[in-house]
Amino acid sequence: MGAVIQTEHISKNFGKLRAVKNISLEVDRGEIYGLIGLNGAGKTTLFRMLLGMIRPTGGTVYINGKKIRPGEHNIWKDVGYIIETPHSYPELTVRENLEISRRLRLIPQQKSVESVIHRLNLKEHAWKKAKHLSTGNAQRLGIAKAILAMPEILILDEPVNGLDPAGVVEIRNLLRELALDRGVTILISSHILSEMAKTATKIGIIHGGELLQEMDSKKLCKLFKSYLIVACRDNELALSKLASAGYSPTLNREGLIEIHSEKALRKPEEISRFLVHEGLPPTKLTVREEDLEAYFLKVVEGKEQ
């Protein structure tokens, strides 16, 4: 079975700026592919090309095995999407906005509007004009419009922007339910890396328009490394003493000592005893596990060196 979303060596230039550089990716049915990258990394440009909003400078896009071409409208009946900030008719209510979307998408079931209002917890805001919605509820309305037709494919650019922590968890559960229970294929971008690690089944790292790395989330978690964090009253002196003892310590951006050696991780108490013996009792000694944010920064910094 072929990929539901596929790009082959896709690129986009804006004058001399290469916004997207030769990206090939595949998203299979029922997969949640999380694309992470800094602002300006090329995520939104890539999503716009996937949706036929802008033409690629080079390469090809396929949706459900069909090549995206100008005027190809049938492809989009099975696709829901959010690109950047969701737009609505400001003078119309939430329910009216959804009703217009239902008619434009030729969705025959009128109950689908009530269903999606309930699903996105918009019931108490149903008769509120869109211009009076909070940022989080405007985002909920955008997601509601994206899933109104119960599409087979969702392409969502920063869908949890403006949501409170409870709302972020709610949308995560909704997306995982759609993918795992209904087989919906989801391509999603987010700057909330910790949330992406909990949501996506596969993750791609994009930087400077290039896809640097991709892997399934289970494999990614195995790559996260553990390390020891140490602090003393004189970290510079402690760093020197630990280096002389063969622990290969480094100072991180917080000014704390990091030790990655297996010996230290197996027996952190020996680090404590050593520092006490040297007259530098630790004020902090803890084992940390690298998270997606730390791993992302390491990959990006490695590219820039």
N, C-alpha and C positions, 0 to 999 in steps of 0.2 A: 504493500500500500504506500503511495507516495505521500510526501509532506503536504499538509493543508496550506501552510504559508511557506513560500520558498523564494529566496532571492539568489540570483547568480551573478556574482561580480558586479554588484550595483554600485554606481558612483553618482555624485552630484556636485557640480561646480557652479559657484556663483561668481562669475568673472574669474579672478585669479584665486579665489578662495575655494579650496576643496573641502566641502562640508562633509561628504561621505566618500570613503575611499575603498572601492573594490570589496564590498561586503557580501559574503555568501552565508546564508543561514537557513535552517529548516526548523519548522515547528510542526510536530505531529499532532494527530487528533487526540484531544483530551489532555494535552500538555499545557502547562502554564510556563511560558518562557519569559523570564524576567530580564530586561535589559537595563543595566545600570551604567551611569556615566555622569560626569560633571555637566553643569550648564554649558551649552555650546559644544557638547561632544558629538552631536549629530543625530541624537535620538529622534527628535521631532521631524527633522528633514527626512529621515529614513521612514518614519510612520506615514508622512505625507506621500512619499513615493509608493508605499504599499497600498495606499487608498486611491491612487490615481489622481491626487490633488496637484502634484507637480510631476513633470517628466524627468526621469533619470537622464544624466548625461551619458551614461553607459550602463550596460547590464540589463537584466530582465527580472521581472516580478511575476510570480504565479500565485494565484489563489485557487485552491481546490483543483490544481492541475491546469488551470486556464491562464493563459498569458494575459497580463493587463495591457489593454490597448485603448486608445481614445474612443469614446462612444460605446464602450462595452459596459452596459448597464445591468445585465442579468446577474453578474457576479455579486453585486452589492446587496441583493435581497437577503443573503445569509450572513451579512456582516454588520455588527454593531461597533460603534467607535466613539472615542473621545480624543480630540486633539487639542492640546494646551487647555485653555479655559473654556468650559462648556458654555455655549451661547443659547439663550432663550429669548422669547418675546417678552420684554420687560413689563409691558402693560397687561399681559395676560396672566391668569392664575396658573398654578402648578398643574391642575387638572386640565385646563384649557391647552396649555403647552403640550401635554402628553396626548390629548385628543387630536391635536393638529398633527403630531408625529405619527399617530396611529393611522390617520387618513392618508397622509403623504406616503406612508409605507404600505398602504393597501392592506392593513391588518383587519380582517373581518370581525374578529371577536372584540366587541366593545368592553367586555369584562376584563380585557387585558390591561386597561388603564387602571381600574380599581386594584387589580392584582399587583401591579408593579408599585403603585402608591403604598400598598400595605407592605410589600417586600422591602422597600427602601425607607420605611418608617416616616413617610411624608403625610400621613393621614391628617394630622393636626395643622398642616400647612397647605392642604389641598386647595383651599380657596384664597390663599395668599398670592398677591401678585409677585411675579418672579423678581421684580426689582427690589422687593422688600425682603428677600431671603438672605440669610447669613451666607457667608462664603461656603461653609460646610453643607448647608442645605441646597445651595445652588449646585454644588458638586453632586449631591445625591440625585438632584433632578437630571443632571447630565448622565449619570449612570443609569437612571431609570429609563431615559430615552434610548440609551445604548442597548439595553436588554429587553426593551418593550416587545420586540418581535420574536423573542426567544431565539436569537441567531445561533448559527453553528460556530461562528467565529467572532471573537471580541478583540479589538485593537485599542488599547487604553493607554493614553499618554498621561502619566502622573494622576491616576484616578483618585488617590486619597488626599490630594492637596486640600488643605483647609478643614479636614475632618479632625474631630477630637479623638483621643486615644480609643474610646469605646467605639466610635464610628469606624476607625481604621480596622479594628478587630472584626467588626460586623461585615465590612466589605471583604476582608480577607476570607472569612467563612463563606460568604456568598460566592466568591470566585472559585474557591476550592470545591464547593458543592456543585457549581455549574460544570467544572472540569471533570471532577471525579465521578459524579453521579449521572451527568447528562452527556458527557463526552465533548463539551464545548472546548474549542481550541482558543487559548488566550495568549496574546502577546501584550506584555505590560511593561511600562517603564516607571521607575520611581527613584527619588533621591533618598527615601527612607530605607537605608540598606538593611537595617535589622529586620524591618518588616518584609522586605523582599526575600530575605533568607527563610522566613517562615511561610511565605506564600508560594514562591515559584518552585517548580519541579526541575527546571533547568535555568541556568543563569549565564548571560553573556556580558562581558565587560567591554564597553565602547569608550574610546578616548581619541580625541583629535580626528574623528571621523573613521577610525579603524576599529574593527572587532579584534580586540587583543586576545581574548580567551573565552571559551565557553565550556561548560561542564554541567552534569546533573548535580542537584543540590546535595545529594548524599555523598558524592565524591568530593564536593567542595568542602563539606564539613570535615572530612578526613584530612584535608590539607591545612586546616587551621592548627597552628602550632601553639603549644603551651610554653610559657616562660615564667621566670621568677622576677618579681618586682621587689626591689630593696631600697629602703631609704634610711639614711643616718643623719646625724647632725652635720657631718662634713662628708658630703657625697663624693667630692673630688678625691679626698684622701682615701675613702673607702674603695673607690674605683681603682686607685693605684694599688692598694693592698690586695684586692681581689684579683687583679690582673697578675700580680707577682705570684699569687697562689695558683695560677693556671686556669681561672674560671672564665676568661675572655668576656668580661662585662662591657656594657656600653651604656652611655647616658641617653635616655630618650628625650622627646620634645618637652616632657613635663619636668625634666631635670632629675628624674628618678633612674636608678640603676636597673638595667635589664640583664638577666643571665639566661642564656638559652641552652646551656650544656645539660646533657642527660644526667650527669653526676649530681648537679645542683638540684634538678627537678626530682630525682629519686630521694635525695636526703637534704631537704632545705634546712633541717635543724643543724647540719654541719656548717652551713653558711652563717647561721646565727652564732654558733659557738666560736667560730673563727673570728667574727667581727667583735664579739665581746672580749675575746682574748687580746685583740689588737686595740682595745680601748675605744671601740666604735660600735656600741650596742645599737642594733637596728631599731628604728622607730616605726618601721613598716616592713613586713615580710609576707608576701602573698603570691600565690600561683594564679596567673591569669591565662585565659585561653583567647587566642586571636579570634576576632569576629570578622564578619564580612567586610565591615568598614576598614579595619586594619589591613585585611588581605587585599582589598581593592586599592588602597593607597600604595601598598607595596608593589602591586602590579603596574600601576600608573607611574610611580616614581622610577621603576626599573625601565620603563619605556622611554622616559625623558632623559635618562642618563646617557 
